[in-house]
Each structure stands twice: as C-alpha cells, then as structure tokens.
Amino acid sequence: MSGSGARASERSQGHRADVGTDTARADDTPVSAAVTLHGSDAGAVPIESLRHRRVRAARGPTLVSMREIRDLDTVELILEAQGVLDAIRGPERVVDAGTLRALQQSGNYAVGFFDGGRMVGASVAFFGEPSTRSMHSHITALLPEFRGRGWGRELKEHQRQWALSRGVGNVTWTFDPLVARNAHFFLTVLGARVTGYAVNQYGIFGGGDAGDESDRLDVKWALADIAKTLAPEQVVETLAIPRDVEQMRAEAPDEAHEWRMTLRREMAVLTNRGLSIAGFDIDRGYLFVETQTS
C-alpha cells in the first residue's frame, strides 16, 4: 500500500458518522447563504470566506439558503439534537439527551445547525484538561442529504471561533483513517495535524465501522496555527486508501477488513522508519514527511 503499491477504490461517495469522531464534510464552493448565529455567539460575522463571495459574484445570483447555528439551550432543542444524531448513527447512539444537557449546562460546546428552521446537524465538544487550553470535539455531523454543501466547514469554523473566544488554543478529535472524505476535510481543508494512531480505540461495534475494529487517527487543530500545504519535495512516502470504504463495508466487508489490517501494518512500518503524516491527497492518500525532532 505504501508508495504506488496500493490503488484506491473508485466507488461512489458514502456518508456515515463515527462515535467519538467528527464527520462533517466540506465543499470548497458552498451555495450562497445567510448564516445567523444565536446564543453566546450572536452578532458574530457570518462564516464565509471572501474568496467564496468573489466566486459567487463572478457566477451571478444563486439560490439563498437561510441557515442558523444555535446553542442547544432548551430541553426541546436537546431532544431534537439527539434525534438528528440518532438518525445519522442509527442504533449506535453517540450521546444521550441527559449527557448532552449536562455538557451544555456545564458550559461546553453544544450547537444545532438549522436550515430553514429545521435542525439538520449538530456539534458537541467538551473542555479538556485546563492546562492544555484544549477542547475535544466528540461529534460534528450533518444529515446525509445536507452534506457536500460546505456546511460542515461552517460548523467547524463556528466551533473554532467559539473556542478562541474562550481562550482555547487547540481542538482535538479522532477519525477513521480509512474514510477518505474525512481525511481530506480534516487534514487538507481544516489544516489539522495528526498526532497519533490508535488500534481498535473503541472496540468492535456496528455503526460506522460496520462491525470491524475501530482504528483511529488522533488529530489536533491548532486554531491559530493551521497546517500549511506541503511542498512536493517534502513528501517522502504516500499511503493510499479506498475512495469509499463505507460503501465497501456494505458491499464487501471482508475486503474492507483487509484494508483495515493492511493500513494498520503499513502505518506502523512508516512510523518506525521515522516518518509522520503531514497531509492528505485525494488521489495519493496520506502524505508522509521526515519526522522533525527538536
């Protein structure tokens, strides 16, 4: 699988959330929108880059979607968020309403993402050890039919601004290293950095891993120090993964399990060579560089 030894599957894109995993997906050219922030971030600047505004200006008028990001500050909103997350996860509940209410009331991050008054996504994060100035993002997810619009990026940017306003410098989370859409979003779009590889972190369960072992990459998002794009000469090794392992798990679970075992082995080999993941390319997979030592 390292170098040119592995070929990525060309299956169509699938969507699924993982326990303890951020799974929002971004699109570099979202539809035109008016984003309203409620609760403690009311009045903040709408989350949209000037580049996107220029792109839309060049293309002419587009359909406007009214969207809101709201604090989950009522029991009704908490229950609605649990329903949305259950719809994404199925029987494998990510977080129950009681725990979600406790996290929100104790000052942690718990928001819903609304489109036209309907909650279509949610994000939950909690503070880490005080000395680390960090939060751990438990889940950021959208219903499947609302993905691919850039809304996941809006949720993560809202989370970033919320964290910075409270003195938080880093947000951590985990994700399945076989899911290419998440690797691209987290490492390429957001600029988070891989900090470790955990074997079977949550045990064997259904849901996102479809009964397979739950290996995870740990990442840290340094909110004021986003990872830079690698120069070609910096990349010394690559490690390809399937384009759509989620569909593979549904259609060929044995093949998906073989990918899990192979990726685990190859990750260990490359790490033992003194290499570390520093990026992701949708065609080549994980990009490895020489590990910097202080």
TANOR-V93635 format. One record per residue. N is the residue number from 1. RES is the residue in one letter. PSI is psi in whole degrees, -180 to 180 (999 if undefined). Layout:
n=N res=RES psi=PSI
n=N res=RES psi=PSI
//
This chain:
n=1 res=M psi=-27
n=2 res=S psi=154
n=3 res=G psi=-133
n=4 res=S psi=11
n=5 res=G psi=-9
n=6 res=A psi=144
n=7 res=R psi=132
n=8 res=A psi=143
n=9 res=S psi=146
n=10 res=E psi=26
n=11 res=R psi=159
n=12 res=S psi=161
n=13 res=Q psi=139
n=14 res=G psi=169
n=15 res=H psi=130
n=16 res=R psi=149
n=17 res=A psi=158
n=18 res=D psi=143
n=19 res=V psi=135
n=20 res=G psi=23
n=21 res=T psi=135
n=22 res=D psi=135
n=23 res=T psi=14
n=24 res=A psi=146
n=25 res=R psi=138
n=26 res=A psi=160
n=27 res=D psi=135
n=28 res=D psi=-12
n=29 res=T psi=76
n=30 res=P psi=160
n=31 res=V psi=160
n=32 res=S psi=143
n=33 res=A psi=156
n=34 res=A psi=116
n=35 res=V psi=123
n=36 res=T psi=132
n=37 res=L psi=130
n=38 res=H psi=167
n=39 res=G psi=-141
n=40 res=S psi=-14
n=41 res=D psi=15
n=42 res=A psi=139
n=43 res=G psi=-4
n=44 res=A psi=158
n=45 res=V psi=137
n=46 res=P psi=144
n=47 res=I psi=94
n=48 res=E psi=134
n=49 res=S psi=154
n=50 res=L psi=-31
n=51 res=R psi=-42
n=52 res=H psi=-37
n=53 res=R psi=-40
n=54 res=R psi=-38
n=55 res=V psi=-46
n=56 res=R psi=-37
n=57 res=A psi=-37
n=58 res=A psi=-31
n=59 res=R psi=-13
n=60 res=G psi=-177
n=61 res=P psi=146
n=62 res=T psi=167
n=63 res=L psi=130
n=64 res=V psi=130
n=65 res=S psi=123
n=66 res=M psi=117
n=67 res=R psi=153
n=68 res=E psi=147
n=69 res=I psi=118
n=70 res=R psi=146
n=71 res=D psi=143
n=72 res=L psi=72
n=73 res=D psi=15
n=74 res=T psi=159
n=75 res=V psi=-38
n=76 res=E psi=-42
n=77 res=L psi=-37
n=78 res=I psi=-47
n=79 res=L psi=-38
n=80 res=E psi=-41
n=81 res=A psi=-41
n=82 res=Q psi=-40
n=83 res=G psi=-41
n=84 res=V psi=-47
n=85 res=L psi=-36
n=86 res=D psi=-38
n=87 res=A psi=-32
n=88 res=I psi=-44
n=89 res=R psi=-26
n=90 res=G psi=-144
n=91 res=P psi=-16
n=92 res=E psi=89
n=93 res=R psi=132
n=94 res=V psi=-47
n=95 res=V psi=137
n=96 res=D psi=164
n=97 res=A psi=-38
n=98 res=G psi=-45
n=99 res=T psi=-40
n=100 res=L psi=-41
n=101 res=R psi=-42
n=102 res=A psi=-41
n=103 res=L psi=-44
n=104 res=Q psi=-44
n=105 res=Q psi=-23
n=106 res=S psi=12
n=107 res=G psi=13
n=108 res=N psi=177
n=109 res=Y psi=119
n=110 res=A psi=108
n=111 res=V psi=158
n=112 res=G psi=149
n=113 res=F psi=123
n=114 res=F psi=140
n=115 res=D psi=114
n=116 res=G psi=33
n=117 res=G psi=-8
n=118 res=R psi=132
n=119 res=M psi=122
n=120 res=V psi=0
n=121 res=G psi=171
n=122 res=A psi=160
n=123 res=S psi=135
n=124 res=V psi=130
n=125 res=A psi=154
n=126 res=F psi=155
n=127 res=F psi=145
n=128 res=G psi=-164
n=129 res=E psi=130
n=130 res=P psi=-40
n=131 res=S psi=-17
n=132 res=T psi=-11
n=133 res=R psi=49
n=134 res=S psi=161
n=135 res=M psi=153
n=136 res=H psi=123
n=137 res=S psi=112
n=138 res=H psi=-45
n=139 res=I psi=141
n=140 res=T psi=115
n=141 res=A psi=151
n=142 res=L psi=150
n=143 res=L psi=144
n=144 res=P psi=-40
n=145 res=E psi=-7
n=146 res=F psi=13
n=147 res=R psi=168
n=148 res=G psi=17
n=149 res=R psi=3
n=150 res=G psi=3
n=151 res=W psi=-30
n=152 res=G psi=-38
n=153 res=R psi=-37
n=154 res=E psi=-42
n=155 res=L psi=-45
n=156 res=K psi=-36
n=157 res=E psi=-37
n=158 res=H psi=-44
n=159 res=Q psi=-41
n=160 res=R psi=-48
n=161 res=Q psi=-39
n=162 res=W psi=-45
n=163 res=A psi=-46
n=164 res=L psi=-37
n=165 res=S psi=-12
n=166 res=R psi=18
n=167 res=G psi=14
n=168 res=V psi=130
n=169 res=G psi=-21
n=170 res=N psi=143
n=171 res=V psi=130
n=172 res=T psi=158
n=173 res=W psi=179
n=174 res=T psi=158
n=175 res=F psi=158
n=176 res=D psi=119
n=177 res=P psi=-11
n=178 res=L psi=-11
n=179 res=V psi=103
n=180 res=A psi=-38
n=181 res=R psi=-36
n=182 res=N psi=-40
n=183 res=A psi=-43
n=184 res=H psi=-47
n=185 res=F psi=-51
n=186 res=F psi=-44
n=187 res=L psi=-38
n=188 res=T psi=-49
n=189 res=V psi=-50
n=190 res=L psi=-28
n=191 res=G psi=30
n=192 res=A psi=163
n=193 res=R psi=139
n=194 res=V psi=132
n=195 res=T psi=-10
n=196 res=G psi=168
n=197 res=Y psi=124
n=198 res=A psi=128
n=199 res=V psi=124
n=200 res=N psi=52
n=201 res=Q psi=-37
n=202 res=Y psi=11
n=203 res=G psi=-172
n=204 res=I psi=124
n=205 res=F psi=173
n=206 res=G psi=-139
n=207 res=G psi=-133
n=208 res=G psi=-33
n=209 res=D psi=-2
n=210 res=A psi=41
n=211 res=G psi=0
n=212 res=D psi=171
n=213 res=E psi=146
n=214 res=S psi=67
n=215 res=D psi=147
n=216 res=R psi=148
n=217 res=L psi=134
n=218 res=D psi=135
n=219 res=V psi=155
n=220 res=K psi=130
n=221 res=W psi=100
n=222 res=A psi=107
n=223 res=L psi=-25
n=224 res=A psi=10
n=225 res=D psi=69
n=226 res=I psi=139
n=227 res=A psi=139
n=228 res=K psi=157
n=229 res=T psi=136
n=230 res=L psi=143
n=231 res=A psi=146
n=232 res=P psi=-38
n=233 res=E psi=-13
n=234 res=Q psi=-26
n=235 res=V psi=119
n=236 res=V psi=-14
n=237 res=E psi=152
n=238 res=T psi=159
n=239 res=L psi=107
n=240 res=A psi=153
n=241 res=I psi=165
n=242 res=P psi=151
n=243 res=R psi=-34
n=244 res=D psi=82
n=245 res=V psi=-25
n=246 res=E psi=-42
n=247 res=Q psi=-37
n=248 res=M psi=-40
n=249 res=R psi=-33
n=250 res=A psi=-35
n=251 res=E psi=-31
n=252 res=A psi=71
n=253 res=P psi=-33
n=254 res=D psi=-39
n=255 res=E psi=-41
n=256 res=A psi=-41
n=257 res=H psi=-38
n=258 res=E psi=-39
n=259 res=W psi=-40
n=260 res=R psi=-48
n=261 res=M psi=-40
n=262 res=T psi=-44
n=263 res=L psi=-42
n=264 res=R psi=-46
n=265 res=R psi=-46
n=266 res=E psi=-37
n=267 res=M psi=-43
n=268 res=A psi=-41
n=269 res=V psi=-48
n=270 res=L psi=-38
n=271 res=T psi=-42
n=272 res=N psi=-18
n=273 res=R psi=1
n=274 res=G psi=21
n=275 res=L psi=157
n=276 res=S psi=153
n=277 res=I psi=130
n=278 res=A psi=10
n=279 res=G psi=-178
n=280 res=F psi=140
n=281 res=D psi=131
n=282 res=I psi=-27
n=283 res=D psi=-38
n=284 res=R psi=-20
n=285 res=G psi=-147
n=286 res=Y psi=140
n=287 res=L psi=124
n=288 res=F psi=143
n=289 res=V psi=167
n=290 res=E psi=131
n=291 res=T psi=129
n=292 res=Q psi=131
n=293 res=T psi=140
n=294 res=S psi=999
//
